[in-house]
Amino acid sequence: MVQNNDLISAPESTLRAERDEALRAASQLRAVLDGAHDAYVSMDCGGRITAWNRAAEHLFGWAAHEVVGRRATELMIPPRLRQAHEQGMARVRRTGVSQLAGRRLELTAVDRSGREFPIEMTIQVQYEPAGPAFHAFLHDITARTTARSELRQERAFLQALLNSLDTGVAACGGDGRLAQFNPAMREIHGLGQRPVGPSEWSRTYHLYEPDGCTPFDPERLPLARAYAGEAVQHEEMMVCPPGRPPRRFLANARPIDTPDGRRLGAVVAMHEITETHRAEMLRRCRLAVVQALAEAVSARDAAVAAVTAVATELCWACAEYWEVDEEQNQIVRVSSWSRPDTALAEFTSGEPLSFGIGQGLPGAVWKSGTDIWSNDLPHELTEPGRLPLGHRLGLRAAIGMPVHSGPGVAGVLAFFIDTGVTRDDDILAMLRDIAARIGRFVERRRAEDLTLALAAARRDFSRVVELVNDCVWSVRFEPPDNLHVVYISPGGDNVFGGPLPPGETLPTMMAERIVPEDRPQLRHYGDELTAGRPAEFECRVIGYDGVIRWVWCRGFPRDEDGVLYVDGITTNVTERRELADRREALLAREQEQVRRLQDLDRMKDELVAVVSHEMRNPLAIIAAYTDSLLEEPEFASRTELAAIERTSAHLVHLVDDLLDLARFESGPALLDQRPLRLDRLLCQAVEEHRLTAAVTLVTEIGALPEVSGESARLRQVLDNLLSNAIKYTPTGGTVTVSAYADHETVTIDVTDTGIGIPAEQYPQLFTRFFRASTAVDRKIKGTGLGLAVTKAIVEAHRGTITAAPGPGGGTRFTVTLPR
């Protein structure tokens, strides 16, 4: 029995121990929950509270003994939310699944006083046989919600502030990527915020150095420097997006750091100064032009200095000044300046350059008289070669501004720009003002120069007039017949034999001292001048010394404000008239001598022709009988007959030449002209002369075209030239015959290395009976008719023949015949 009691009591002790342990654990859990900062609430499946710690008592104002067994919905949930809460718990009971378990939830709770406040709750669901039990930890987040609300309000305020600024503001986050762009910044770039890093900012948003040409180094960007910890103040930069005008800004940038030194990012503010910078730039331009005009010593220097000053201040690539040359009807480039960092030497070369009206930029401005702004150099302006060249060298725009002087254009200011710029009315207004200043300067300088030149011209005129022997005068005509002397030079002494007496005028002196026979001419002269027409006449005047002189009077009327003035000059032409009379007498005598010489020459030609004709028959008879005698054996060896034969042949040749000359000089020669091959004729003549020549004959004859001519006469020309060349060339010399053709002529050259001809004798070489002194001195026989006959034959074929020294000594004869 004892043993059985022990066995029964053992489980009881274990159960008591487990109970005690459970009680201790529950007590510890209770102590932990009571010491927790978060409120702990436990509910059964029906939503009744089963546990409520001290933090819950403080949070909601209900003691634990007051809430245990009561529904949580009535104690913790605001009335407007209770139905949704009950529906959620019913869904969990029905499905056995909670979508909110394990999640942090932000809800609205209500305390004992009815105050609603935000809480953060974490709920766990424990599934038991009786149904799900709910365990929730929650705490008041009123401070956090308030802070978050205030933060949202601050952000909304800040965003509204940024949106209202006309200054562009951008910021990057802690990772260096752009995180904020206000509307002004988006308008500046034409782009919104993009999450790109510092290395991409410059390229993405088209950021440039102040020159507008050099892309901004990404490391030097104000926002990048601020992100690196630097405070940037008044950094100048330009934004040049494609298709939009460039804009200029001053940038301020600062890093964004927390109090403990952590870098949250950086911010940059960009204030536009485009208009301010432009106004300052234009002011500097005007100041530079004023200074240039003040320092210039001439109108040209003023214009050159002005265009250089403008281009320098505006950082344009090239500036030129062109002046209108009205006499040549062209516009000429006076100066050309280019920016030192440009490669425009080919475009601005120092070669003189001019255009006609309407050509190129300066010509177009000259023609229109108005300014021109072109953004399409190769197509908008007519300037073959130069403007396309400038476009290839990088020039993108051109501006031309006329410089007016009076109603016309005196010059043109030309500017070339290597960046894309749109038409700017402010710049054009400034350039018009500058051109007007230059125009006034040009007119003032021109007036001063003309005044000085007029004074100098007057001095020069007075000096010149005082030195000449003519009488220069000017009179004013007042109707009906009053003449007032305006000016008379001191040269009247030579014209009128002494000075005009005091009180006597030139018109009255002429009227009183002119020879009576010439007075009608004087009246006609006066009538022409008073009618406003220039006039002149010669007359005889009895001088103050009693000598009659011929004088020549010229008058030129001009109208000035309705008053007739006559300027004139009176010249003593007595010697000229006497010389003219003597010259006419001499001319008459010379004409008579020429007529007599022509008659003698004609008689000589007729005598030669008659004598030559009359000599042919006797010479023919002598030659025939001589040939008959030489055929007889007993007379064949007689030297007398050989001499007669040789002499008669020479006389026959001489008579033939004389007859040829008489025939060609008596009128147009009748030639039997036919097409012939001149190269064959040349080769035949050379080969026949080669048989007996003691010189070397060289031919340079190619294929020649056919010419129209008489074969026998042209062969006579070739034989004469070849025989002369061989005869006047010493043994062992060379005679060269060459021929060539072009589109219109065939040319034959016969060149020898012989004794040559003195240079002064070439003009007489083709004269009848003329023989060069070199041939006469060497006692070389000849008649002096061969070249005269040759020239006559060549000219009858409408050709020419000339002679000149040969390249290696000797003489070259050149015959040219038409094809």
C-alpha positions in Angstrom: 0.0 0.0 0.0 2.9 2.3 0.8 4.4 1.7 -2.5 1.2 2.4 -4.3 0.8 5.7 -2.5 4.3 6.7 -3.5 3.6 6.0 -7.1 0.5 8.1 -7.0 2.2 11.1 -5.3 5.1 11.3 -7.8 3.1 12.8 -10.7 1.5 15.3 -8.4 4.8 16.6 -7.2 5.9 16.9 -10.9 2.8 18.7 -11.7 3.3 21.0 -8.7 6.8 21.7 -9.8 5.7 22.5 -13.4 2.9 24.6 -12.0 5.3 26.5 -9.9 7.7 26.9 -12.8 4.9 28.1 -15.0 3.8 30.6 -12.3 7.4 31.9 -12.0 7.6 32.2 -15.8 4.3 34.0 -15.9 5.4 36.2 -13.1 8.6 37.0 -14.9 6.8 37.6 -18.1 4.4 39.8 -16.3 7.3 41.7 -14.8 8.9 42.1 -18.2 5.7 43.3 -19.8 5.1 45.7 -16.9 8.6 47.1 -17.3 8.3 47.5 -21.1 8.0 51.0 -22.7 5.5 49.8 -25.2 2.0 49.0 -24.3 1.1 45.4 -24.4 -2.5 44.2 -25.0 -3.7 40.7 -25.4 -7.2 39.7 -26.6 -9.0 36.5 -27.1 -10.8 35.4 -30.3 -13.8 37.5 -29.3 -11.8 40.6 -29.0 -12.0 40.7 -25.2 -8.9 42.0 -23.3 -7.0 39.3 -21.4 -3.8 41.1 -20.6 -2.9 44.9 -20.1 0.5 46.0 -18.9 1.4 49.2 -17.1 2.5 51.0 -20.3 -1.0 50.3 -21.6 -2.4 51.8 -18.4 -0.3 55.0 -18.9 -1.1 55.2 -22.6 -4.8 54.7 -22.5 -5.6 55.8 -18.9 -7.4 52.5 -18.0 -6.2 50.3 -15.1 -5.7 46.6 -15.9 -8.5 45.4 -13.6 -10.8 47.9 -15.4 -10.2 46.6 -18.9 -9.7 42.8 -18.5 -12.7 41.0 -19.9 -13.9 44.0 -21.8 -13.9 44.4 -25.5 -10.8 46.3 -26.9 -13.0 47.9 -29.6 -14.8 49.9 -27.0 -11.7 51.0 -25.1 -9.0 51.7 -27.8 -10.7 52.2 -31.2 -12.2 55.6 -32.2 -16.0 55.2 -32.9 -15.6 55.9 -36.6 -13.2 53.0 -37.0 -14.8 50.4 -34.8 -16.9 48.7 -37.5 -13.9 48.2 -39.7 -12.0 46.8 -36.7 -14.7 44.3 -35.9 -15.0 43.2 -39.5 -11.2 42.6 -39.6 -11.3 40.4 -36.5 -14.4 38.5 -37.8 -12.5 37.8 -41.0 -9.5 36.4 -39.1 -11.8 34.1 -37.0 -13.5 33.0 -40.2 -10.5 32.4 -42.3 -7.9 31.6 -39.7 -5.5 34.0 -41.5 -4.4 37.5 -40.6 -2.8 39.8 -43.3 -1.6 42.2 -40.6 0.3 39.8 -38.4 4.0 40.7 -38.0 3.7 44.1 -39.7 4.2 47.5 -38.3 1.0 49.4 -38.5 0.3 53.0 -37.9 -3.2 53.5 -36.6 -5.4 56.0 -34.7 -6.3 55.1 -31.1 -8.4 56.8 -28.4 -7.7 57.0 -24.7 -10.0 57.1 -21.7 -10.6 60.9 -22.1 -11.6 60.4 -25.7 -8.4 61.9 -27.1 -7.4 60.4 -30.4 -3.7 60.0 -31.0 -1.5 58.0 -33.5 0.1 54.7 -32.5 2.4 52.2 -34.1 1.3 48.6 -33.4 2.8 45.2 -34.1 0.3 42.4 -33.8 0.9 38.7 -33.5 -1.8 36.0 -33.9 -1.7 32.8 -31.9 -4.0 30.1 -33.1 -5.5 28.0 -30.2 -8.2 25.3 -30.2 -10.7 27.8 -28.9 -9.8 30.3 -31.7 -7.1 32.8 -32.5 -5.7 35.0 -29.7 -4.2 38.4 -30.5 -1.1 39.9 -28.9 -0.2 43.5 -29.7 2.6 45.9 -28.8 1.9 49.5 -29.5 3.3 52.9 -28.6 2.4 56.5 -29.1 4.0 58.1 -32.2 2.4 61.5 -31.8 5.9 63.2 -31.7 7.0 61.3 -34.8 3.8 62.1 -36.7 4.0 65.7 -35.7 7.6 65.9 -36.8 6.8 64.2 -40.1 3.9 66.5 -40.7 6.1 69.5 -39.9 8.7 68.1 -42.2 6.2 67.7 -45.0 5.0 71.3 -44.4 8.6 72.5 -44.5 9.2 70.6 -47.7 6.1 72.0 -49.2 7.1 75.5 -48.1 10.6 75.0 -49.5 9.3 73.6 -52.8 6.9 76.5 -53.2 9.8 78.9 -52.4 12.1 77.2 -55.0 9.3 77.2 -57.5 8.7 80.9 -57.1 12.4 81.9 -57.5 13.5 83.2 -60.9 17.0 82.0 -60.0 17.8 78.4 -61.1 18.5 76.1 -58.1 19.8 72.5 -58.3 21.0 70.1 -55.7 22.7 66.7 -55.6 22.3 64.1 -52.9 24.9 62.2 -50.9 25.6 59.9 -53.8 26.6 62.8 -56.0 23.6 62.5 -58.3 21.2 65.3 -59.1 18.2 65.3 -56.7 16.6 68.7 -57.1 15.8 71.0 -60.0 13.5 74.0 -59.6 11.3 75.2 -62.6 13.7 78.1 -63.2 16.6 75.6 -63.6 14.5 73.4 -65.9 13.7 76.5 -68.0 17.4 77.5 -68.2 18.6 74.1 -69.6 15.4 73.0 -71.3 15.8 69.7 -69.5 14.5 68.3 -66.3 16.4 66.7 -63.4 18.3 63.6 -64.5 20.0 61.3 -62.1 23.5 61.8 -63.5 26.8 62.2 -61.7 29.2 65.1 -61.7 31.2 63.8 -64.6 28.1 64.0 -66.9 26.7 67.4 -65.7 28.8 69.6 -68.2 27.9 67.5 -71.2 24.3 66.8 -70.4 23.4 70.4 -69.5 25.6 72.2 -72.1 27.8 74.1 -69.6 30.6 76.3 -71.0 33.3 78.6 -69.9 32.6 82.3 -70.1 34.0 82.4 -73.7 31.0 80.3 -74.7 33.2 78.0 -76.7 35.1 75.9 -74.2 33.1 73.1 -72.4 33.3 73.4 -68.6 35.7 71.0 -67.0 33.4 68.7 -64.9 35.7 69.0 -61.9 35.6 72.8 -62.0 31.8 73.0 -62.0 30.5 75.0 -59.1 28.1 72.2 -57.9 30.9 69.6 -58.2 33.3 71.9 -56.2 30.6 72.4 -53.5 30.0 68.7 -53.4 33.8 68.3 -52.7 33.4 70.8 -49.8 34.2 74.2 -51.4 32.1 77.2 -51.1 31.8 78.8 -54.5 30.9 82.5 -55.0 30.1 84.3 -58.3 31.5 81.8 -60.7 30.7 82.9 -64.3 29.5 80.3 -66.8 27.4 80.0 -69.9 24.6 77.6 -70.9 24.6 77.0 -74.6 21.9 74.4 -75.5 21.5 73.5 -79.2 18.9 75.5 -81.0 18.6 78.1 -78.2 20.5 81.4 -77.7 23.4 81.1 -75.2 22.8 82.6 -71.7 25.3 83.8 -69.1 25.0 83.1 -65.4 26.8 83.7 -62.0 26.7 80.6 -59.9 26.9 80.3 -56.1 27.3 76.8 -54.6 27.5 75.4 -51.0 27.9 71.9 -49.6 25.0 70.5 -47.4 26.4 69.0 -44.2 24.8 67.7 -41.0 25.9 69.1 -37.6 27.9 66.0 -37.1 29.8 66.6 -40.4 28.1 64.1 -42.7 27.9 65.3 -46.3 24.2 65.2 -47.4 24.9 66.8 -50.8 25.4 70.2 -52.4 23.3 73.0 -53.8 23.9 75.6 -56.6 22.0 78.7 -57.4 22.4 80.3 -60.9 21.6 84.0 -61.4 21.2 85.1 -65.0 23.4 88.1 -66.0 22.9 87.8 -69.8 21.3 91.2 -70.2 23.6 92.9 -67.6 26.7 91.4 -69.3 25.4 92.5 -72.7 24.7 96.0 -71.5 28.2 96.2 -70.0 29.7 94.7 -73.2 28.0 97.2 -75.4 29.0 100.0 -73.1 32.6 98.9 -73.3 32.3 98.7 -77.1 31.0 102.2 -77.3 33.8 103.4 -75.0 36.4 101.6 -77.0 35.1 103.1 -80.2 35.0 106.6 -78.7 38.6 106.2 -77.6 39.6 104.9 -81.0 38.0 107.8 -82.8 39.6 110.2 -80.4 43.1 108.8 -81.1 42.6 108.5 -84.9 44.4 110.9 -87.2 42.4 110.1 -90.4 39.0 108.8 -91.3 40.4 105.5 -92.5 42.4 105.1 -89.2 39.2 105.8 -87.3 37.1 103.2 -89.1 39.9 100.6 -88.8 40.4 101.2 -85.1 36.6 101.1 -84.5 36.0 97.7 -86.1 39.0 96.3 -84.3 37.7 97.6 -80.9 34.2 96.2 -81.5 35.4 92.7 -82.5 37.9 92.6 -79.6 35.2 93.5 -77.0 32.6 91.1 -78.5 35.2 88.3 -79.0 34.3 87.9 -82.6 36.6 86.0 -85.0 37.2 88.6 -87.7 36.6 92.3 -88.5 37.2 94.2 -91.7 36.8 97.7 -93.0 36.0 98.3 -96.7 36.0 101.7 -98.6 34.0 102.5 -101.7 36.1 103.5 -104.7 33.6 105.4 -106.8 36.1 106.0 -109.7 36.7 102.3 -110.1 33.1 101.4 -109.2 34.3 98.8 -106.6 34.6 98.4 -102.9 38.1 97.7 -101.6 39.2 96.0 -98.4 41.3 98.5 -96.3 42.0 96.4 -93.2 41.4 92.9 -91.8 41.8 91.9 -88.1 41.3 88.3 -86.7 41.2 87.0 -83.1 44.7 85.6 -82.1 43.3 82.2 -81.3 41.7 81.7 -84.8 43.3 80.1 -87.9 41.9 82.5 -90.5 45.1 83.4 -92.4 43.8 81.9 -95.6 40.6 84.0 -95.2 42.2 87.2 -94.1 45.3 87.1 -96.4 47.1 90.3 -97.1 46.4 90.2 -100.8 44.4 93.2 -102.2 40.7 92.3 -102.3 37.9 94.2 -104.0 34.3 93.5 -105.0 31.8 95.0 -107.4 28.5 96.4 -106.2 26.3 93.5 -104.9 29.1 91.0 -104.6 30.0 89.5 -101.2 29.0 90.9 -97.9 30.5 94.4 -98.4 29.1 94.7 -102.0 25.6 93.7 -100.8 25.7 96.3 -98.0 27.0 98.9 -100.5 24.2 98.1 -102.9 21.3 98.0 -100.4 22.6 100.8 -98.1 21.3 98.9 -95.1 22.8 96.5 -92.5 22.9 92.7 -93.2 23.0 89.9 -90.7 23.6 86.4 -92.2 23.7 83.1 -90.5 24.1 81.1 -93.7 27.4 82.2 -95.3 27.5 79.8 -98.3 24.0 80.5 -99.5 22.6 83.9 -98.5 25.4 86.0 -100.0 27.0 86.0 -103.5 30.8 85.7 -103.0 32.3 82.9 -105.0 35.0 81.0 -103.1 35.6 83.3 -100.1 32.5 82.8 -97.9 32.4 79.1 -98.5 36.1 79.1 -97.5 35.3 81.0 -94.3 32.5 78.5 -93.5 35.0 75.6 -93.9 37.3 77.5 -91.5 34.6 77.7 -88.8 32.9 81.0 -89.5 29.1 80.8 -88.9 27.7 84.3 -89.1 28.4 87.6 -90.8 27.3 91.2 -90.1 27.7 94.1 -92.5 27.0 97.7 -91.5 27.1 100.6 -93.9 29.0 103.8 -93.1 27.1 106.7 -94.7 28.6 109.9 -95.9 25.9 112.2 -97.1 23.3 110.3 -99.1 25.7 107.5 -100.2 27.8 104.7 -98.7 31.4 105.6 -98.0 32.4 102.3 -96.4 31.3 99.1 -94.8 32.0 97.5 -91.4 32.2 93.7 -91.8 32.3 91.3 -88.9 32.5 87.5 -89.0 31.6 85.3 -86.0 32.7 81.7 -85.3 29.7 80.8 -83.1 26.1 80.4 -83.9 24.4 83.6 -83.0 20.9 84.8 -83.8 20.0 88.3 -84.9 20.4 90.7 -82.0 18.7 94.0 -82.3 20.7 95.5 -79.4 24.0 94.7 -81.1 22.7 96.1 -84.4 21.6 99.3 -82.7 25.0 99.7 -81.2 26.7 99.0 -84.6 24.4 101.5 -86.3 25.4 104.1 -83.7 29.1 103.3 -84.2 28.7 103.5 -88.0 27.0 106.8 -87.6 29.8 108.1 -85.4 32.3 106.9 -88.0 30.3 108.5 -90.8 30.2 111.9 -89.0 33.9 111.5 -88.3 34.6 110.7 -92.0 32.5 113.7 -93.1 34.3 116.0 -90.6 37.7 114.7 -91.5 36.9 114.8 -95.2 35.7 118.4 -94.8 38.9 119.3 -93.0 41.0 117.4 -95.5 39.2 119.2 -98.4 39.7 122.6 -96.7 43.4 121.9 -96.3 43.6 120.5 -99.8 41.7 123.5 -101.2 44.1 125.9 -99.5 47.1 123.9 -100.8 45.5 123.8 -104.3 45.0 127.5 -104.2 48.6 128.1 -103.3 49.8 125.6 -105.9 47.4 127.2 -108.5 48.7 130.6 -107.7 52.3 129.5 -108.0 51.7 127.7 -111.3 49.6 130.6 -112.8 52.4 133.0 -111.8 54.9 130.9 -113.7 52.9 130.4 -117.0 52.9 133.0 -119.7 49.1 132.7 -120.3 46.5 135.0 -118.9 44.1 133.1 -116.7 40.9 135.0 -115.9 37.4 134.7 -114.3 34.5 137.1 -114.8 31.0 137.4 -113.5 28.2 138.3 -116.0 25.4 140.5 -114.8 22.6 141.2 -117.3 22.2 142.9 -119.5 25.9 143.3 -120.4 27.8 144.1 -117.2 31.0 142.1 -116.8 32.9 142.2 -113.5 36.4 140.8 -113.3 36.8 138.2 -110.5 40.3 137.2 -111.1 43.1 137.9 -113.6 46.6 136.4 -113.5 49.8 138.4 -114.0 50.6 136.5 -117.2 48.9 139.2 -119.4 52.2 140.9 -120.0 53.3 138.2 -122.5 49.9 138.1 -124.1 49.1 141.8 -124.5 52.6 143.4 -124.5 52.3 144.8 -121.0 50.1 144.9 -117.9 46.5 146.1 -118.0 46.2 149.7 -117.0 44.4 150.4 -113.7 40.7 150.6 -114.2 40.7 148.8 -117.6 39.1 145.3 -117.7 39.9 142.4 -120.0 36.6 142.6 -121.9 37.0 146.3 -122.7 40.6 145.9 -123.6 39.8 143.0 -126.1 36.9 145.1 -127.6 39.2 148.1 -128.1 42.4 146.4 -129.3 41.2 143.5 -131.4 41.9 143.8 -135.2 38.7 145.1 -136.9 38.5 142.0 -139.2 38.3 139.7 -136.1 35.5 141.6 -134.3 32.7 139.3 -135.6 34.4 136.3 -134.0 34.6 138.2 -130.7 30.9 138.9 -130.8 30.1 135.3 -131.6 32.4 134.2 -128.8 30.6 136.5 -126.3 27.2 135.3 -127.4 28.1 131.6 -126.9 29.4 132.3 -123.4 26.4 134.3 -122.3 24.2 131.5 -123.6 26.0 129.1 -121.2 28.0 127.2 -123.8 31.9 126.8 -123.9 33.5 128.6 -126.7 36.9 129.5 -128.1 38.4 131.5 -131.0 41.6 133.0 -132.3 42.1 136.6 -133.1 44.7 139.3 -133.6 45.2 141.9 -130.9 47.2 145.1 -131.0 49.3 145.0 -127.8 50.2 147.9 -125.6 53.6 147.9 -127.2 52.1 148.3 -130.6 52.8 144.7 -131.8 50.1 142.7 -133.4 49.8 139.2 -131.8 47.7 136.2 -132.4 45.8 135.2 -129.2 43.7 132.1 -128.5 40.8 132.6 -126.0 38.9 129.7 -124.3 36.0 130.3 -122.0 34.0 127.9 -119.8 30.7 129.2 -118.3 29.3 127.9 -115.0 26.2 128.7 -113.1 26.3 129.4 -109.3 23.0 130.1 -107.6 21.6 131.7 -110.8 24.7 133.8 -111.4 26.7 133.2 -114.6 30.5 133.0 -114.2 33.0 132.5 -117.0 36.5 131.0 -116.4 38.9 131.2 -119.2 42.5 131.4 -120.4 44.1 133.6 -123.1 47.3 132.4 -124.8 49.8 134.1 -127.1 49.9 131.7 -130.1 51.8 134.0 -132.5 54.8 131.7 -132.7 52.5 128.7 -133.3 50.7 130.5 -136.1 54.0 131.4 -137.7 55.2 127.9 -137.3 52.0 126.5 -138.8 52.3 128.8 -141.8 55.9 127.7 -142.3 55.0 124.1 -141.8 52.2 124.3 -144.4 54.7 125.8 -146.9 57.2 123.0 -146.1 54.5 120.4 -146.4 53.5 121.7 -149.8 57.2 121.5 -151.0 57.6 118.0 -149.6 54.4 116.8 -151.3 55.7 118.2 -154.6 59.1 116.3 -154.1 57.2 113.1 -153.2 55.1 113.4 -156.3 58.3 113.9 -158.4 60.0 111.0 -156.8 57.0 108.8 -157.4 57.0 109.8 -161.1 60.7 109.0 -161.3 60.2 105.7 -159.6 57.4 104.8 -162.0 59.5 105.9 -165.0 62.4 103.7 -163.6 60.1 100.7 -163.3 58.8 101.3 -166.8 62.4 101.7 -168.1 63.5 98.5 -166.4 60.5 96.6 -167.7 61.0 97.9 -171.3 64.8 97.3 -171.2 64.3 93.8 -169.7 61.7 93.0 -172.3 63.8 94.4 -175.2 66.8 92.5 -173.9 65.1 89.1 -173.9 65.1 88.6 -177.7 68.7 89.6 -178.3 69.9 87.5 -175.4 67.8 84.6 -176.7 69.4 84.9 -180.1 72.9 85.1 -178.6 72.3 82.1 -176.5 70.9 80.1 -179.5 73.8 80.9 -181.7 76.3 80.2 -178.9 74.7 76.8 -178.4 74.9 76.1 -182.1 78.6 77.1 -182.3 79.4 75.0 -179.2 77.9 72.0 -181.0 80.5 72.3 -183.8 83.7 70.3 -183.0 86.0 73.0 -184.1 84.4 75.6 -181.7 83.6 73.4 -178.8 86.8 74.1 -177.0 86.8 77.8 -177.5 86.9 79.6 -174.1 85.3 82.7 -175.7 82.1 80.8 -176.5 82.0 79.4 -172.9 82.3 83.0 -171.5 79.6 84.2 -173.9 77.3 81.3 -172.8 77.9 82.0 -169.0 77.4 85.7 -169.4 74.3 85.4 -171.5 72.8 83.0 -168.9 73.5 85.5 -166.1 71.8 88.2 -168.1 68.8 86.0 -168.8 68.5 85.3 -165.1 68.8 89.0 -164.3 66.2 89.9 -166.9 63.8 87.2 -165.5 64.1 88.7 -162.0 63.5 92.2 -163.3 60.5 91.1 -165.2 59.1 89.2 -162.2 59.5 92.2 -160.0 57.8 94.5 -162.6 55.0 92.0 -162.9 54.4 91.6 -159.1 54.7 95.3 -158.4 52.5 96.4 -161.3 49.4 94.9 -159.6 47.9 91.7 -158.3 49.9 88.8 -159.8 47.9 86.1 -161.6 49.0 82.8 -160.0 47.9 79.4 -161.0 47.2 78.3 -157.4 46.4 74.7 -156.7 46.5 72.4 -153.6 50.0 71.0 -153.2 52.1 69.1 -150.7 54.7 71.5 -149.4 56.7 68.8 -147.6 57.3 67.0 -151.0 58.3 70.3 -152.6 60.8 71.0 -149.8 62.3 67.5 -149.9 62.8 67.7 -153.7 64.5 71.2 -153.5 66.8 70.1 -150.7 67.8 66.9 -152.5 68.6 68.7 -155.7 70.8 71.3 -153.9 72.5 68.5 -151.9 74.1 67.2 -155.1 76.3 70.3 -155.6 76.4 71.8 -152.1 79.8 72.0 -150.2 77.9 72.3 -146.9 75.8 69.9 -144.8 72.1 70.1 -145.4 69.9 69.1 -142.5 66.2 68.7 -142.8 63.6 68.7 -140.0 60.4 68.3 -142.0 57.4 66.4 -140.8 54.1 65.7 -142.5 52.6 69.0 -143.6 49.0 69.8 -144.6 48.2 70.9 -148.2 48.4 74.6 -149.0 47.1 76.5 -152.0 49.8 77.9 -154.2 51.7 77.8 -157.5 54.2 75.0 -157.4 56.8 76.7 -159.7 56.7 80.0 -157.8 57.0 78.4 -154.4 59.9 76.2 -155.7 61.5 79.5 -156.9 61.3 80.8 -153.4 62.8 77.7 -151.9 65.6 77.6 -154.5 66.5 81.3 -153.9 66.7 80.8 -150.1 68.7 77.5 -150.3 71.1 78.9 -152.9 71.7 82.0 -150.8 72.2 80.0 -147.6 74.7 77.6 -149.4 76.5 80.5 -151.2 77.0 82.6 -148.0 78.0 79.6 -145.8 81.7 78.6 -145.8 82.6 75.0 -146.8 81.9 72.6 -144.0 79.1 74.7 -142.6 75.5 73.7 -142.0 72.2 74.7 -143.6 69.1 73.5 -141.7 65.6 73.4 -143.3 62.7 72.9 -140.9 58.9 73.1 -141.4 56.0 72.9 -139.1 52.2 73.7 -139.1 49.6 75.0 -136.6 45.9 75.6 -137.0 46.2 78.5 -139.3 49.7 78.6 -141.0 52.6 76.6 -142.3 56.0 77.9 -141.4 59.4 77.2 -143.2 62.7 78.1 -141.6 66.0 78.1 -143.6 68.9 78.6 -141.2 72.6 78.8 -142.1 75.9 79.1 -140.2 77.3 81.5 -142.7 78.8 85.0 -142.7 75.6 86.7 -141.4 74.3 90.2 -141.9 74.9 93.3 -139.7 71.9 94.0 -137.5 71.3 97.5 -138.8 71.0 96.1 -142.4 68.1 93.7 -141.9 65.4 96.4 -142.6 66.9 96.8 -146.2 67.5 93.1 -146.9 64.5 92.7 -149.2 65.1 96.0 -151.2 66.0 95.7 -154.9 69.7 95.7 -155.7 70.7 95.8 -152.0 73.5 93.6 -150.9 74.8 93.1 -147.4 78.2 94.6 -146.6 79.4 91.2 -145.5 78.8 89.8 -149.0 80.3 92.9 -150.7 83.5 92.8 -148.5 84.1 89.2 -149.4 83.5 89.9 -153.1 80.7 87.4 -153.4 78.9 88.0 -156.6 75.1 88.7 -156.8 72.5 91.0 -158.2 70.6 91.9 -155.1 67.3 91.0 -156.7 66.7 87.4 -155.5 65.3 88.3 -152.0 63.2 91.1 -153.5 61.7 88.6 -156.0 61.2 86.0 -153.2 59.4 88.5 -151.0 57.1 89.5 -153.9 56.2 85.8 -154.5 55.5 85.1 -150.9 53.3 88.2 -150.5 51.4 87.2 -153.7 50.6 84.0 -151.8 49.2 86.1 -148.8 52.3 85.0 -146.8 55.1 86.8 -145.0 58.9 86.4 -145.0 61.3 87.7 -142.3 65.0 87.5 -141.6 66.8 87.4 -138.2 70.2 86.3 -136.9 70.6 82.6 -136.5 71.0 81.0 -133.1 74.6 79.9 -133.9 75.6 82.7 -136.1 74.6 83.2 -139.7 71.0 84.1 -140.7 67.5 82.5 -140.4 64.8 83.2 -143.0 61.2 82.4 -142.0 58.4 82.0 -144.5 54.8 81.7 -143.3 52.0 80.7 -145.6 48.3 80.5 -144.8 46.7 77.0 -144.8 
